[in-house]
Amino acid sequence: MLVRKARRCSAVQARERRLWCLQIEEYQRENPAGIYSWEIHERLLKDGVCDRFSVPTISAINKILQRLARLCTSPTSVCRLTNDSDLLLAG
C-alpha cells in the first residue's frame, strides 16, 4: 500500500522561502535587463542568504522569476511576491 505524504511547509521553510523571494526581487531590481537563475543561485550563496544545503534549486528560482514576471505584467500589480499563496505557487 502506497502512502502519500501531504506537501506541507514548516514555519522555517515558509520563512526561508519568503527570504529567498525578497532577495530575488532585490536582485531583479538591481538588474532590470535581466539576471540568470544560476547567477541568483550563486549570489544567494555568496551573500550568505542561504548555505549550500538550504539554497533553492535553479528550477525553483526559475519558477519564482516566472511568477514575478506574471505579477509585474498585471496593470494593477505592485510587483512583489508578498502573499503566501504566491510563494507557494512559485515554489
C-alpha positions as CSV (number, residue, x, y, z in Angstrom):
1,M,0.0,0.0,0.0
2,L,1.4,3.3,-1.1
3,V,1.1,6.2,1.4
4,R,1.3,9.7,0.0
5,K,2.7,12.4,2.1
6,A,1.0,15.7,2.1
7,R,3.2,18.6,1.0
8,R,3.3,21.0,3.9
9,C,5.8,23.7,4.5
10,S,7.0,24.0,8.0
11,A,7.3,27.5,9.5
12,V,11.0,27.5,8.9
13,Q,10.6,26.5,5.3
14,A,8.0,29.2,4.7
15,R,10.2,31.8,6.3
16,E,13.2,30.7,4.1
17,R,11.0,30.9,1.0
18,R,9.9,34.4,1.9
19,L,13.5,35.4,2.4
20,W,14.5,33.9,-1.0
21,C,11.7,35.7,-2.8
22,L,12.5,39.1,-1.2
23,Q,16.2,38.6,-2.1
24,I,15.4,37.5,-5.6
25,E,13.2,40.6,-6.1
26,E,16.1,42.8,-4.9
27,Y,18.5,41.1,-7.4
28,Q,15.9,41.6,-10.1
29,R,15.6,45.3,-9.3
30,E,19.3,45.7,-9.4
31,N,19.5,44.2,-12.9
32,P,16.5,45.4,-14.8
33,A,17.9,44.0,-18.0
34,G,17.6,40.5,-16.5
35,I,19.6,38.1,-14.4
36,Y,20.1,34.3,-14.9
37,S,18.8,31.8,-12.4
38,W,22.3,30.4,-11.9
39,E,23.6,33.9,-11.1
40,I,20.9,34.3,-8.5
41,H,21.8,30.9,-7.1
42,E,25.4,31.9,-6.7
43,R,24.6,35.3,-5.2
44,L,22.3,33.7,-2.6
45,L,25.3,31.6,-1.5
46,K,27.9,34.4,-1.8
47,D,25.7,36.9,0.1
48,G,25.1,34.4,2.9
49,V,21.4,34.3,2.5
50,C,21.5,30.5,2.2
51,D,24.0,27.8,2.8
52,R,24.7,25.1,0.3
53,F,22.1,22.8,2.0
54,S,19.3,25.4,2.0
55,V,19.8,27.2,-1.3
56,P,16.8,26.9,-3.7
57,T,17.4,24.9,-6.8
58,I,17.8,26.7,-10.1
59,S,14.4,25.3,-11.1
60,A,12.8,26.8,-8.0
61,I,14.4,30.2,-8.8
62,N,13.1,30.0,-12.3
63,K,9.6,29.4,-11.0
64,I,9.9,32.4,-8.7
65,L,11.1,34.6,-11.6
66,Q,8.3,33.5,-13.8
67,R,5.7,34.2,-11.1
68,L,7.3,37.6,-10.5
69,A,7.2,38.3,-14.2
70,R,3.5,37.4,-14.4
71,L,2.7,39.6,-11.4
72,C,4.6,42.5,-12.9
73,T,2.7,42.4,-16.2
74,S,-0.6,42.9,-14.5
75,P,-1.7,46.5,-14.7
76,T,-2.7,46.7,-11.0
77,S,0.3,44.8,-9.7
78,V,2.8,46.0,-7.2
79,C,5.5,43.6,-8.5
80,R,6.1,41.9,-5.1
81,L,5.7,38.3,-4.0
82,T,4.4,39.1,-0.6
83,N,1.3,36.9,-0.5
84,D,1.9,33.4,1.0
85,S,-0.2,31.8,-1.8
86,D,2.1,33.5,-4.4
87,L,5.1,32.0,-2.6
88,L,3.6,28.5,-2.6
89,L,2.7,28.8,-6.3
90,A,6.2,30.0,-7.1
91,G,7.9,27.1,-5.3
